[in-house]
Amino acid sequence: MEAKTEKKVIESLAKGKENINVLVLCAGAGTSAMLANALKEGAEKYDAPITADAGAYGSHYEIMSDYDVIVLAPQVNSYYDDIKKDTDNLGIKLLATKGAEYIALTRDPEKAIEYILSEV
């Protein structure tokens, strides 16, 4: 029963949304891969319109225009103001996560999908 409820929540959040390209950034692309993988898993399981990639902060400048949403892992949140100027100019949604929140999202693909869909 809970899986059906989650699916309905995700379907409701995804209604009317086209594919959302998400880039998750951290210091070295390790922890960002964890969240990107959770998003991919959740998108596949719940047929959500999300694709996700991981990257390291600093190597994102050339590719960031390919994304609709950029999520900052906790260890790179100090760069929020710097990247915010760029994301605003490109029309990209920028999200910053906190430690416990980020870890929870990496471990729960459904919640990760809900997080992105509710923020877009």
PDB file as gemmi writes it, atoms N, CA and C in Angstrom:
CRYST1    1.000    1.000    1.000  90.00  90.00  90.00 P 1                      
ATOM      1  N   MET A   1       0.820  -1.195   0.000  1.00  0.00           N  
ATOM      2  CA  MET A   1       0.000   0.000   0.000  1.00  0.00           C  
ATOM      3  C   MET A   1       0.870   1.268   0.000  1.00  0.00           C  
ATOM      4  N   GLU A   2       1.970   1.251   0.751  1.00  0.00           N  
ATOM      5  CA  GLU A   2       2.818   2.437   0.837  1.00  0.00           C  
ATOM      6  C   GLU A   2       3.441   2.781  -0.508  1.00  0.00           C  
ATOM      7  N   ALA A   3       3.846   1.775  -1.289  1.00  0.00           N  
ATOM      8  CA  ALA A   3       4.438   2.030  -2.607  1.00  0.00           C  
ATOM      9  C   ALA A   3       3.428   2.704  -3.523  1.00  0.00           C  
ATOM     10  N   LYS A   4       2.168   2.298  -3.449  1.00  0.00           N  
ATOM     11  CA  LYS A   4       1.140   2.930  -4.271  1.00  0.00           C  
ATOM     12  C   LYS A   4       0.934   4.384  -3.856  1.00  0.00           C  
ATOM     13  N   THR A   5       0.972   4.639  -2.553  1.00  0.00           N  
ATOM     14  CA  THR A   5       0.835   6.010  -2.060  1.00  0.00           C  
ATOM     15  C   THR A   5       1.992   6.863  -2.555  1.00  0.00           C  
ATOM     16  N   GLU A   6       3.228   6.340  -2.453  1.00  0.00           N  
ATOM     17  CA  GLU A   6       4.397   7.072  -2.936  1.00  0.00           C  
ATOM     18  C   GLU A   6       4.267   7.355  -4.423  1.00  0.00           C  
ATOM     19  N   LYS A   7       3.825   6.359  -5.185  1.00  0.00           N  
ATOM     20  CA  LYS A   7       3.682   6.533  -6.628  1.00  0.00           C  
ATOM     21  C   LYS A   7       2.672   7.630  -6.933  1.00  0.00           C  
ATOM     22  N   LYS A   8       1.569   7.670  -6.200  1.00  0.00           N  
ATOM     23  CA  LYS A   8       0.559   8.714  -6.420  1.00  0.00           C  
ATOM     24  C   LYS A   8       1.111  10.100  -6.086  1.00  0.00           C  
ATOM     25  N   VAL A   9       1.882  10.200  -5.010  1.00  0.00           N  
ATOM     26  CA  VAL A   9       2.485  11.477  -4.639  1.00  0.00           C  
ATOM     27  C   VAL A   9       3.424  11.937  -5.745  1.00  0.00           C  
ATOM     28  N   ILE A  10       4.263  11.038  -6.214  1.00  0.00           N  
ATOM     29  CA  ILE A  10       5.218  11.384  -7.267  1.00  0.00           C  
ATOM     30  C   ILE A  10       4.496  11.731  -8.561  1.00  0.00           C  
ATOM     31  N   GLU A  11       3.479  10.960  -8.921  1.00  0.00           N  
ATOM     32  CA  GLU A  11       2.704  11.266 -10.130  1.00  0.00           C  
ATOM     33  C   GLU A  11       2.071  12.646 -10.035  1.00  0.00           C  
ATOM     34  N   SER A  12       1.554  12.978  -8.853  1.00  0.00           N  
ATOM     35  CA  SER A  12       0.928  14.286  -8.656  1.00  0.00           C  
ATOM     36  C   SER A  12       1.958  15.406  -8.798  1.00  0.00           C  
ATOM     37  N   LEU A  13       3.136  15.224  -8.192  1.00  0.00           N  
ATOM     38  CA  LEU A  13       4.185  16.237  -8.280  1.00  0.00           C  
ATOM     39  C   LEU A  13       4.728  16.376  -9.697  1.00  0.00           C  
ATOM     40  N   ALA A  14       4.766  15.270 -10.435  1.00  0.00           N  
ATOM     41  CA  ALA A  14       5.338  15.274 -11.786  1.00  0.00           C  
ATOM     42  C   ALA A  14       4.352  15.747 -12.851  1.00  0.00           C  
ATOM     43  N   LYS A  15       3.087  15.808 -12.506  1.00  0.00           N  
ATOM     44  CA  LYS A  15       2.056  16.148 -13.491  1.00  0.00           C  
ATOM     45  C   LYS A  15       2.375  17.470 -14.199  1.00  0.00           C  
ATOM     46  N   GLY A  16       2.404  17.398 -15.515  1.00  0.00           N  
ATOM     47  CA  GLY A  16       2.624  18.577 -16.332  1.00  0.00           C  
ATOM     48  C   GLY A  16       4.083  18.998 -16.466  1.00  0.00           C  
ATOM     49  N   LYS A  17       4.979  18.261 -15.845  1.00  0.00           N  
ATOM     50  CA  LYS A  17       6.396  18.623 -15.920  1.00  0.00           C  
ATOM     51  C   LYS A  17       7.082  17.798 -17.001  1.00  0.00           C  
ATOM     52  N   GLU A  18       7.902  18.485 -17.777  1.00  0.00           N  
ATOM     53  CA  GLU A  18       8.712  17.794 -18.771  1.00  0.00           C  
ATOM     54  C   GLU A  18       9.979  17.304 -18.098  1.00  0.00           C  
ATOM     55  N   ASN A  19      10.826  16.627 -18.858  1.00  0.00           N  
ATOM     56  CA  ASN A  19      12.040  16.073 -18.276  1.00  0.00           C  
ATOM     57  C   ASN A  19      12.867  17.148 -17.566  1.00  0.00           C  
ATOM     58  N   ILE A  20      13.286  16.817 -16.368  1.00  0.00           N  
ATOM     59  CA  ILE A  20      14.083  17.713 -15.538  1.00  0.00           C  
ATOM     60  C   ILE A  20      15.496  17.146 -15.466  1.00  0.00           C  
ATOM     61  N   ASN A  21      16.448  17.888 -15.983  1.00  0.00           N  
ATOM     62  CA  ASN A  21      17.848  17.468 -15.951  1.00  0.00           C  
ATOM     63  C   ASN A  21      18.509  18.040 -14.704  1.00  0.00           C  
ATOM     64  N   VAL A  22      19.032  17.148 -13.859  1.00  0.00           N  
ATOM     65  CA  VAL A  22      19.598  17.534 -12.571  1.00  0.00           C  
ATOM     66  C   VAL A  22      21.102  17.259 -12.564  1.00  0.00           C  
ATOM     67  N   LEU A  23      21.861  18.240 -12.092  1.00  0.00           N  
ATOM     68  CA  LEU A  23      23.296  18.074 -11.871  1.00  0.00           C  
ATOM     69  C   LEU A  23      23.541  18.217 -10.380  1.00  0.00           C  
ATOM     70  N   VAL A  24      24.144  17.187  -9.784  1.00  0.00           N  
ATOM     71  CA  VAL A  24      24.480  17.217  -8.367  1.00  0.00           C  
ATOM     72  C   VAL A  24      25.983  17.475  -8.258  1.00  0.00           C  
ATOM     73  N   LEU A  25      26.342  18.502  -7.497  1.00  0.00           N  
ATOM     74  CA  LEU A  25      27.747  18.878  -7.352  1.00  0.00           C  
ATOM     75  C   LEU A  25      28.238  18.695  -5.923  1.00  0.00           C  
ATOM     76  N   CYS A  26      29.434  18.134  -5.802  1.00  0.00           N  
ATOM     77  CA  CYS A  26      30.102  18.051  -4.505  1.00  0.00           C  
ATOM     78  C   CYS A  26      31.572  18.386  -4.719  1.00  0.00           C  
ATOM     79  N   ALA A  27      32.406  18.118  -3.752  1.00  0.00           N  
ATOM     80  CA  ALA A  27      33.816  18.492  -3.858  1.00  0.00           C  
ATOM     81  C   ALA A  27      34.585  17.627  -4.857  1.00  0.00           C  
ATOM     82  N   GLY A  28      34.275  16.344  -4.933  1.00  0.00           N  
ATOM     83  CA  GLY A  28      35.050  15.471  -5.810  1.00  0.00           C  
ATOM     84  C   GLY A  28      34.249  14.520  -6.661  1.00  0.00           C  
ATOM     85  N   ALA A  29      32.949  14.644  -6.718  1.00  0.00           N  
ATOM     86  CA  ALA A  29      32.022  13.832  -7.515  1.00  0.00           C  
ATOM     87  C   ALA A  29      31.717  12.469  -6.897  1.00  0.00           C  
ATOM     88  N   GLY A  30      32.168  12.220  -5.677  1.00  0.00           N  
ATOM     89  CA  GLY A  30      31.859  10.954  -5.016  1.00  0.00           C  
ATOM     90  C   GLY A  30      30.494  10.959  -4.362  1.00  0.00           C  
ATOM     91  N   THR A  31      30.265  11.897  -3.443  1.00  0.00           N  
ATOM     92  CA  THR A  31      28.957  11.935  -2.779  1.00  0.00           C  
ATOM     93  C   THR A  31      27.870  12.433  -3.730  1.00  0.00           C  
ATOM     94  N   SER A  32      28.253  13.232  -4.703  1.00  0.00           N  
ATOM     95  CA  SER A  32      27.235  13.677  -5.671  1.00  0.00           C  
ATOM     96  C   SER A  32      26.742  12.498  -6.496  1.00  0.00           C  
ATOM     97  N   ALA A  33      27.602  11.519  -6.737  1.00  0.00           N  
ATOM     98  CA  ALA A  33      27.182  10.323  -7.477  1.00  0.00           C  
ATOM     99  C   ALA A  33      26.143   9.539  -6.677  1.00  0.00           C  
ATOM    100  N   MET A  34      26.251   9.583  -5.359  1.00  0.00           N  
ATOM    101  CA  MET A  34      25.277   8.869  -4.535  1.00  0.00           C  
ATOM    102  C   MET A  34      23.876   9.440  -4.714  1.00  0.00           C  
ATOM    103  N   LEU A  35      23.756  10.758  -4.702  1.00  0.00           N  
ATOM    104  CA  LEU A  35      22.430  11.368  -4.894  1.00  0.00           C  
ATOM    105  C   LEU A  35      21.972  11.224  -6.338  1.00  0.00           C  
ATOM    106  N   ALA A  36      22.863  11.400  -7.286  1.00  0.00           N  
ATOM    107  CA  ALA A  36      22.484  11.229  -8.693  1.00  0.00           C  
ATOM    108  C   ALA A  36      21.977   9.811  -8.935  1.00  0.00           C  
ATOM    109  N   ASN A  37      22.625   8.818  -8.341  1.00  0.00           N  
ATOM    110  CA  ASN A  37      22.172   7.432  -8.499  1.00  0.00           C  
ATOM    111  C   ASN A  37      20.814   7.203  -7.850  1.00  0.00           C  
ATOM    112  N   ALA A  38      20.587   7.812  -6.692  1.00  0.00           N  
ATOM    113  CA  ALA A  38      19.274   7.697  -6.040  1.00  0.00           C  
ATOM    114  C   ALA A  38      18.197   8.324  -6.915  1.00  0.00           C  
ATOM    115  N   LEU A  39      18.499   9.451  -7.530  1.00  0.00           N  
ATOM    116  CA  LEU A  39      17.531  10.096  -8.427  1.00  0.00           C  
ATOM    117  C   LEU A  39      17.256   9.228  -9.653  1.00  0.00           C  
ATOM    118  N   LYS A  40      18.285   8.638 -10.216  1.00  0.00           N  
ATOM    119  CA  LYS A  40      18.105   7.757 -11.379  1.00  0.00           C  
ATOM    120  C   LYS A  40      17.259   6.550 -11.012  1.00  0.00           C  
ATOM    121  N   GLU A  41      17.562   5.949  -9.860  1.00  0.00           N  
ATOM    122  CA  GLU A  41      16.811   4.784  -9.401  1.00  0.00           C  
ATOM    123  C   GLU A  41      15.339   5.138  -9.165  1.00  0.00           C  
ATOM    124  N   GLY A  42      15.108   6.245  -8.487  1.00  0.00           N  
ATOM    125  CA  GLY A  42      13.737   6.679  -8.227  1.00  0.00           C  
ATOM    126  C   GLY A  42      12.995   7.036  -9.498  1.00  0.00           C  
ATOM    127  N   ALA A  43      13.672   7.687 -10.424  1.00  0.00           N  
ATOM    128  CA  ALA A  43      13.035   8.057 -11.695  1.00  0.00           C  
ATOM    129  C   ALA A  43      12.613   6.819 -12.474  1.00  0.00           C  
ATOM    130  N   GLU A  44      13.473   5.815 -12.464  1.00  0.00           N  
ATOM    131  CA  GLU A  44      13.140   4.577 -13.172  1.00  0.00           C  
ATOM    132  C   GLU A  44      11.992   3.840 -12.483  1.00  0.00           C  
ATOM    133  N   LYS A  45      12.068   3.731 -11.170  1.00  0.00           N  
ATOM    134  CA  LYS A  45      11.052   2.995 -10.412  1.00  0.00           C  
ATOM    135  C   LYS A  45       9.676   3.651 -10.500  1.00  0.00           C  
ATOM    136  N   TYR A  46       9.642   4.972 -10.455  1.00  0.00           N  
ATOM    137  CA  TYR A  46       8.376   5.694 -10.419  1.00  0.00           C  
ATOM    138  C   TYR A  46       8.049   6.412 -11.721  1.00  0.00           C  
ATOM    139  N   ASP A  47       8.812   6.136 -12.756  1.00  0.00           N  
ATOM    140  CA  ASP A  47       8.588   6.735 -14.072  1.00  0.00           C  
ATOM    141  C   ASP A  47       8.493   8.260 -13.967  1.00  0.00           C  
ATOM    142  N   ALA A  48       9.404   8.828 -13.193  1.00  0.00           N  
ATOM    143  CA  ALA A  48       9.435  10.281 -12.996  1.00  0.00           C  
ATOM    144  C   ALA A  48      10.278  10.927 -14.097  1.00  0.00           C  
ATOM    145  N   PRO A  49       9.919  12.133 -14.506  1.00  0.00           N  
ATOM    146  CA  PRO A  49      10.613  12.807 -15.608  1.00  0.00           C  
ATOM    147  C   PRO A  49      11.921  13.474 -15.176  1.00  0.00           C  
ATOM    148  N   ILE A  50      12.833  12.679 -14.635  1.00  0.00           N  
ATOM    149  CA  ILE A  50      14.089  13.220 -14.110  1.00  0.00           C  
ATOM    150  C   ILE A  50      15.274  12.422 -14.637  1.00  0.00           C  
ATOM    151  N   THR A  51      16.302  13.142 -15.059  1.00  0.00           N  
ATOM    152  CA  THR A  51      17.598  12.539 -15.341  1.00  0.00           C  
ATOM    153  C   THR A  51      18.596  13.229 -14.415  1.00  0.00           C  
ATOM    154  N   ALA A  52      19.669  12.533 -14.062  1.00  0.00           N  
ATOM    155  CA  ALA A  52      20.612  13.107 -13.105  1.00  0.00           C  
ATOM    156  C   ALA A  52      22.045  12.701 -13.429  1.00  0.00           C  
ATOM    157  N   ASP A  53      22.942  13.640 -13.183  1.00  0.00           N  
ATOM    158  CA  ASP A  53      24.374  13.415 -13.328  1.00  0.00           C  
ATOM    159  C   ASP A  53      25.079  13.984 -12.103  1.00  0.00           C  
ATOM    160  N   ALA A  54      26.290  13.502 -11.873  1.00  0.00           N  
ATOM    161  CA  ALA A  54      27.104  13.979 -10.763  1.00  0.00           C  
ATOM    162  C   ALA A  54      28.333  14.686 -11.305  1.00  0.00           C  
ATOM    163  N   GLY A  55      28.833  15.633 -10.522  1.00  0.00           N  
ATOM    164  CA  GLY A  55      30.039  16.333 -10.923  1.00  0.00           C  
ATOM    165  C   GLY A  55      30.732  16.946  -9.732  1.00  0.00           C  
ATOM    166  N   ALA A  56      31.933  17.437  -9.982  1.00  0.00           N  
ATOM    167  CA  ALA A  56      32.712  18.120  -8.954  1.00  0.00           C  
ATOM    168  C   ALA A  56      32.579  19.617  -9.159  1.00  0.00           C  
ATOM    169  N   TYR A  57      32.387  20.330  -8.061  1.00  0.00           N  
ATOM    170  CA  TYR A  57      32.302  21.780  -8.148  1.00  0.00           C  
ATOM    171  C   TYR A  57      33.596  22.308  -8.767  1.00  0.00           C  
ATOM    172  N   GLY A  58      33.454  23.193  -9.714  1.00  0.00           N  
ATOM    173  CA  GLY A  58      34.596  23.753 -10.415  1.00  0.00           C  
ATOM    174  C   GLY A  58      34.691  23.232 -11.838  1.00  0.00           C  
ATOM    175  N   SER A  59      34.255  21.995 -12.036  1.00  0.00           N  
ATOM    176  CA  SER A  59      34.271  21.428 -13.384  1.00  0.00           C  
ATOM    177  C   SER A  59      32.902  21.555 -14.048  1.00  0.00           C  
ATOM    178  N   HIS A  60      32.006  22.272 -13.419  1.00  0.00           N  
ATOM    179  CA  HIS A  60      30.625  22.361 -13.882  1.00  0.00           C  
ATOM    180  C   HIS A  60      30.364  23.518 -14.853  1.00  0.00           C  
ATOM    181  N   TYR A  61      31.268  24.465 -14.932  1.00  0.00           N  
ATOM    182  CA  TYR A  61      30.997  25.692 -15.687  1.00  0.00           C  
ATOM    183  C   TYR A  61      30.653  25.437 -17.154  1.00  0.00           C  
ATOM    184  N   GLU A  62      31.318  24.510 -17.782  1.00  0.00           N  
ATOM    185  CA  GLU A  62      31.094  24.248 -19.207  1.00  0.00           C  
ATOM    186  C   GLU A  62      29.807  23.488 -19.473  1.00  0.00           C  
ATOM    187  N   ILE A  63      29.293  22.771 -18.477  1.00  0.00           N  
ATOM    188  CA  ILE A  63      28.126  21.922 -18.710  1.00  0.00           C  
ATOM    189  C   ILE A  63      26.859  22.397 -18.014  1.00  0.00           C  
ATOM    190  N   MET A  64      26.973  23.360 -17.124  1.00  0.00           N  
ATOM    191  CA  MET A  64      25.807  23.713 -16.310  1.00  0.00           C  
ATOM    192  C   MET A  64      24.604  24.189 -17.119  1.00  0.00           C  
ATOM    193  N   SER A  65      24.823  24.739 -18.280  1.00  0.00           N  
ATOM    194  CA  SER A  65      23.694  25.215 -19.082  1.00  0.00           C  
ATOM    195  C   SER A  65      22.846  24.063 -19.633  1.00  0.00           C  
ATOM    196  N   ASP A  66      23.325  22.829 -19.517  1.00  0.00           N  
ATOM    197  CA  ASP A  66      22.578  21.655 -19.968  1.00  0.00           C  
ATOM    198  C   ASP A  66      21.572  21.167 -18.929  1.00  0.00           C  
ATOM    199  N   TYR A  67      21.518  21.821 -17.780  1.00  0.00           N  
ATOM    200  CA  TYR A  67      20.700  21.334 -16.672  1.00  0.00           C  
ATOM    201  C   TYR A  67      19.627  22.342 -16.271  1.00  0.00           C  
ATOM    202  N   ASP A  68      18.558  21.793 -15.707  1.00  0.00           N  
ATOM    203  CA  ASP A  68      17.444  22.603 -15.216  1.00  0.00           C  
ATOM    204  C   ASP A  68      17.592  22.897 -13.727  1.00  0.00           C  
ATOM    205  N   VAL A  69      18.250  21.972 -13.028  1.00  0.00           N  
ATOM    206  CA  VAL A  69      18.410  22.065 -11.582  1.00  0.00           C  
ATOM    207  C   VAL A  69      19.848  21.679 -11.232  1.00  0.00           C  
ATOM    208  N   ILE A  70      20.451  22.434 -10.325  1.00  0.00           N  
ATOM    209  CA  ILE A  70      21.749  22.060  -9.766  1.00  0.00           C  
ATOM    210  C   ILE A  70      21.572  21.939  -8.265  1.00  0.00           C  
ATOM    211  N   VAL A  71      21.993  20.788  -7.732  1.00  0.00           N  
ATOM    212  CA  VAL A  71      21.927  20.537  -6.295  1.00  0.00           C  
ATOM    213  C   VAL A  71      23.347  20.565  -5.744  1.00  0.00           C  
ATOM    214  N   LEU A  72      23.551  21.380  -4.717  1.00  0.00           N  
ATOM    215  CA  LEU A  72      24.851  21.445  -4.061  1.00  0.00           C  
ATOM    216  C   LEU A  72      24.867  20.509  -2.856  1.00  0.00           C  
ATOM    217  N   ALA A  73      25.850  19.631  -2.823  1.00  0.00           N  
ATOM    218  CA  ALA A  73      26.055  18.791  -1.646  1.00  0.00           C  
ATOM    219  C   ALA A  73      26.549  19.680  -0.500  1.00  0.00           C  
ATOM    220  N   PRO A  74      26.374  19.248   0.730  1.00  0.00           N  
ATOM    221  CA  PRO A  74      26.735  20.098   1.871  1.00  0.00           C  
ATOM    222  C   PRO A  74      28.165  20.633   1.847  1.00  0.00           C  
ATOM    223  N   GLN A  75      29.122  19.854   1.370  1.00  0.00           N  
ATOM    224  CA  GLN A  75      30.512  20.302   1.433  1.00  0.00           C  
ATOM    225  C   GLN A  75      30.835  21.431   0.457  1.00  0.00           C  
ATOM    226  N   VAL A  76      29.930  21.750  -0.468  1.00  0.00           N  
ATOM    227  CA  VAL A  76      30.169  22.870  -1.387  1.00  0.00           C  
ATOM    228  C   VAL A  76      29.128  23.983  -1.229  1.00  0.00           C  
ATOM    229  N   ASN A  77      28.348  23.932  -0.166  1.00  0.00           N  
ATOM    230  CA  ASN A  77      27.344  24.975   0.075  1.00  0.00           C  
ATOM    231  C   ASN A  77      27.963  26.359   0.244  1.00  0.00           C  
ATOM    232  N   SER A  78      29.215  26.406   0.643  1.00  0.00           N  
ATOM    233  CA  SER A  78      29.864  27.714   0.822  1.00  0.00           C  
ATOM    234  C   SER A  78      30.003  28.458  -0.509  1.00  0.00           C  
ATOM    235  N   TYR A  79      29.851  27.761  -1.610  1.00  0.00           N  
ATOM    236  CA  TYR A  79      29.926  28.388  -2.936  1.00  0.00           C  
ATOM    237  C   TYR A  79      28.561  28.835  -3.461  1.00  0.00           C  
ATOM    238  N   TYR A  80      27.543  28.698  -2.647  1.00  0.00           N  
ATOM    239  CA  TYR A  80      26.177  28.989  -3.094  1.00  0.00           C  
ATOM    240  C   TYR A  80      26.054  30.371  -3.746  1.00  0.00           C  
ATOM    241  N   ASP A  81      26.536  31.392  -3.086  1.00  0.00           N  
ATOM    242  CA  ASP A  81      26.391  32.754  -3.625  1.00  0.00           C  
ATOM    243  C   ASP A  81      27.121  32.923  -4.952  1.00  0.00           C  
ATOM    244  N   ASP A  82      28.269  32.289  -5.094  1.00  0.00           N  
ATOM    245  CA  ASP A  82      29.034  32.379  -6.345  1.00  0.00           C  
ATOM    246  C   ASP A  82      28.277  31.748  -7.515  1.00  0.00           C  
ATOM    247  N   ILE A  83      27.775  30.556  -7.308  1.00  0.00           N  
ATOM    248  CA  ILE A  83      27.108  29.854  -8.399  1.00  0.00           C  
ATOM    249  C   ILE A  83      25.694  30.399  -8.633  1.00  0.00           C  
ATOM    250  N   LYS A  84      25.102  30.980  -7.611  1.00  0.00           N  
ATOM    251  CA  LYS A  84      23.736  31.520  -7.732  1.00  0.00           C  
ATOM    252  C   LYS A  84      23.652  32.575  -8.832  1.00  0.00           C  
ATOM    253  N   LYS A  85      24.655  33.402  -8.955  1.00  0.00           N  
ATOM    254  CA  LYS A  85      24.667  34.419 -10.015  1.00  0.00           C  
ATOM    255  C   LYS A  85      24.607  33.765 -11.394  1.00  0.00           C  
ATOM    256  N   ASP A  86      25.381  32.696 -11.567  1.00  0.00           N  
ATOM    257  CA  ASP A  86      25.410  31.991 -12.848  1.00  0.00           C  
ATOM    258  C   ASP A  86      24.095  31.255 -13.125  1.00  0.00           C  
ATOM    259  N   THR A  87      23.567  30.584 -12.099  1.00  0.00           N  
ATOM    260  CA  THR A  87      22.328  29.834 -12.321  1.00  0.00           C  
ATOM    261  C   THR A  87      21.166  30.782 -12.601  1.00  0.00           C  
ATOM    262  N   ASP A  88      21.139  31.919 -11.924  1.00  0.00           N  
ATOM    263  CA  ASP A  88      20.080  32.899 -12.184  1.00  0.00           C  
ATOM    264  C   ASP A  88      20.151  33.406 -13.623  1.00  0.00           C  
ATOM    265  N   ASN A  89      21.360  33.699 -14.091  1.00  0.00           N  
ATOM    266  CA  ASN A  89      21.527  34.173 -15.474  1.00  0.00           C  
ATOM    267  C   ASN A  89      21.097  33.140 -16.506  1.00  0.00           C  
ATOM    268  N   LEU A  90      21.239  31.851 -16.154  1.00  0.00           N  
ATOM    269  CA  LEU A  90      20.897  30.765 -17.089  1.00  0.00           C  
ATOM    270  C   LEU A  90      19.487  30.216 -16.871  1.00  0.00           C  
ATOM    271  N   GLY A  91      18.790  30.692 -15.865  1.00  0.00           N  
ATOM    272  CA  GLY A  91      17.444  30.191 -15.581  1.00  0.00           C  
ATOM    273  C   GLY A  91      17.444  28.801 -14.971  1.00  0.00           C  
ATOM    274  N   ILE A  92      18.471  28.493 -14.200  1.00  0.00           N  
ATOM    275  CA  ILE A  92      18.607  27.182 -13.568  1.00  0.00           C  
ATOM    276  C   ILE A  92      18.237  27.305 -12.096  1.00  0.00           C  
ATOM    277  N   LYS A  93      17.469  26.340 -11.605  1.00  0.00           N  
ATOM    278  CA  LYS A  93      17.100  26.297 -10.188  1.00  0.00           C  
ATOM    279  C   LYS A  93      18.298  25.768  -9.400  1.00  0.00           C  
ATOM    280  N   LEU A  94      18.710  26.472  -8.360  1.00  0.00           N  
ATOM    281  CA  LEU A  94      19.833  26.058  -7.513  1.00  0.00           C  
ATOM    282  C   LEU A  94      19.304  25.655  -6.148  1.00  0.00           C  
ATOM    283  N   LEU A  95      19.685  24.463  -5.717  1.00  0.00           N  
ATOM    284  CA  LEU A  95      19.256  23.943  -4.425  1.00  0.00           C  
ATOM    285  C   LEU A  95      20.479  23.620  -3.573  1.00  0.00           C  
ATOM    286  N   ALA A  96      20.452  24.006  -2.317  1.00  0.00           N  
ATOM    287  CA  ALA A  96      21.518  23.676  -1.375  1.00  0.00           C  
ATOM    288  C   ALA A  96      20.951  22.723  -0.332  1.00  0.00           C  
ATOM    289  N   THR A  97      21.691  21.696  -0.024  1.00  0.00           N  
ATOM    290  CA  THR A  97      21.240  20.718   0.952  1.00  0.00           C  
ATOM    291  C   THR A  97      22.097  20.781   2.211  1.00  0.00           C  
ATOM    292  N   LYS A  98      21.527  20.311   3.288  1.00  0.00           N  
ATOM    293  CA  LYS A  98      22.245  20.226   4.554  1.00  0.00           C  
ATOM    294  C   LYS A  98      22.664  18.768   4.770  1.00  0.00           C  
ATOM    295  N   GLY A  99      23.581  18.538   5.685  1.00  0.00           N  
ATOM    296  CA  GLY A  99      24.164  17.218   5.907  1.00  0.00           C  
ATOM    297  C   GLY A  99      23.185  16.068   6.058  1.00  0.00           C  
ATOM    298  N   ALA A 100      22.360  16.101   7.101  1.00  0.00           N  
ATOM    299  CA  ALA A 100      21.437  14.993   7.358  1.00  0.00           C  
ATOM    300  C   ALA A 100      20.408  14.857   6.228  1.00  0.00           C  
ATOM    301  N   GLU A 101      19.943  15.974   5.727  1.00  0.00           N  
ATOM    302  CA  GLU A 101      18.984  15.961   4.619  1.00  0.00           C  
ATOM    303  C   GLU A 101      19.604  15.279   3.398  1.00  0.00           C  
ATOM    304  N   TYR A 102      20.831  15.654   3.072  1.00  0.00           N  
ATOM    305  CA  TYR A 102      21.508  15.097   1.901  1.00  0.00           C  
ATOM    306  C   TYR A 102      21.693  13.590   2.037  1.00  0.00           C  
ATOM    307  N   ILE A 103      22.158  13.156   3.197  1.00  0.00           N  
ATOM    308  CA  ILE A 103      22.368  11.725   3.430  1.00  0.00           C  
ATOM    309  C   ILE A 103      21.055  10.965   3.294  1.00  0.00           C  
ATOM    310  N   ALA A 104      19.988  11.507   3.859  1.00  0.00           N  
ATOM    311  CA  ALA A 104      18.672  10.863   3.752  1.00  0.00           C  
ATOM    312  C   ALA A 104      18.232  10.735   2.292  1.00  0.00           C  
ATOM    313  N   LEU A 105      18.463  11.777   1.501  1.00  0.00           N  
ATOM    314  CA  LEU A 105      18.067  11.734   0.093  1.00  0.00           C  
ATOM    315  C   LEU A 105      18.878  10.698  -0.682  1.00  0.00           C  
ATOM    316  N   THR A 106      20.151  10.525  -0.348  1.00  0.00           N  
ATOM    317  CA  THR A 106      20.968   9.535  -1.057  1.00  0.00           C  
ATOM    318  C   THR A 106      20.514   8.119  -0.755  1.00  0.00           C  
ATOM    319  N   ARG A 107      19.858   7.933   0.360  1.00  0.00           N  
ATOM    320  CA  ARG A 107      19.430   6.595   0.793  1.00  0.00           C  
ATOM    321  C   ARG A 107      17.981   6.278   0.446  1.00  0.00           C  
ATOM    322  N   ASP A 108      17.248   7.256  -0.042  1.00  0.00           N  
ATOM    323  CA  ASP A 108      15.818   7.059  -0.298  1.00  0.00           C  
ATOM    324  C   ASP A 108      15.453   7.636  -1.666  1.00  0.00           C  
ATOM    325  N   PRO A 109      15.514   6.804  -2.716  1.00  0.00           N  
ATOM    326  CA  PRO A 109      15.236   7.289  -4.070  1.00  0.00           C  
ATOM    327  C   PRO A 109      13.871   7.973  -4.219  1.00  0.00           C  
ATOM    328  N   GLU A 110      12.874   7.474  -3.520  1.00  0.00           N  
ATOM    329  CA  GLU A 110      11.550   8.079  -3.616  1.00  0.00           C  
ATOM    330  C   GLU A 110      11.550   9.497  -3.057  1.00  0.00           C  
ATOM    331  N   LYS A 111      12.171   9.669  -1.898  1.00  0.00           N  
ATOM    332  CA  LYS A 111      12.246  11.006  -1.290  1.00  0.00           C  
ATOM    333  C   LYS A 111      13.109  11.936  -2.142  1.00  0.00           C  
ATOM    334  N   ALA A 112      14.154  11.399  -2.767  1.00  0.00           N  
ATOM    335  CA  ALA A 112      14.999  12.219  -3.628  1.00  0.00           C  
ATOM    336  C   ALA A 112      14.189  12.754  -4.810  1.00  0.00           C  
ATOM    337  N   ILE A 113      13.380  11.896  -5.402  1.00  0.00           N  
ATOM    338  CA  ILE A 113      12.522  12.310  -6.523  1.00  0.00           C  
ATOM    339  C   ILE A 113      11.508  13.349  -6.039  1.00  0.00           C  
ATOM    340  N   GLU A 114      10.880  13.075  -4.904  1.00  0.00           N  
ATOM    341  CA  GLU A 114       9.909  14.036  -4.367  1.00  0.00           C  
ATOM    342  C   GLU A 114      10.563  15.387  -4.091  1.00  0.00           C  
ATOM    343  N   TYR A 115      11.766  15.376  -3.564  1.00  0.00           N  
ATOM    344  CA  TYR A 115      12.498  16.607  -3.265  1.00  0.00           C  
ATOM    345  C   TYR A 115      12.665  17.456  -4.530  1.00  0.00           C  
ATOM    346  N   ILE A 116      13.148  16.841  -5.582  1.00  0.00           N  
ATOM    347  CA  ILE A 116      13.366  17.587  -6.824  1.00  0.00           C  
ATOM    348  C   ILE A 116      12.044  18.063  -7.406  1.00  0.00           C  
ATOM    349  N   LEU A 117      11.073  17.188  -7.490  1.00  0.00           N  
ATOM    350  CA  LEU A 117       9.790  17.563  -8.083  1.00  0.00           C  
ATOM    351  C   LEU A 117       9.090  18.676  -7.284  1.00  0.00           C  
ATOM    352  N   SER A 118       9.223  18.648  -5.970  1.00  0.00           N  
ATOM    353  CA  SER A 118       8.558  19.679  -5.163  1.00  0.00           C  
ATOM    354  C   SER A 118       9.276  21.020  -5.235  1.00  0.00           C  
ATOM    355  N   GLU A 119      10.546  21.022  -5.610  1.00  0.00           N  
ATOM    356  CA  GLU A 119      11.325  22.264  -5.693  1.00  0.00           C  
ATOM    357  C   GLU A 119      11.260  22.920  -7.062  1.00  0.00           C  
ATOM    358  N   VAL A 120      10.815  22.184  -8.065  1.00  0.00           N  
ATOM    359  CA  VAL A 120      10.806  22.717  -9.440  1.00  0.00           C  
ATOM    360  C   VAL A 120       9.433  23.272  -9.756  1.00  0.00           C  
TER     361      VAL A 120                                                      
END                                                                             
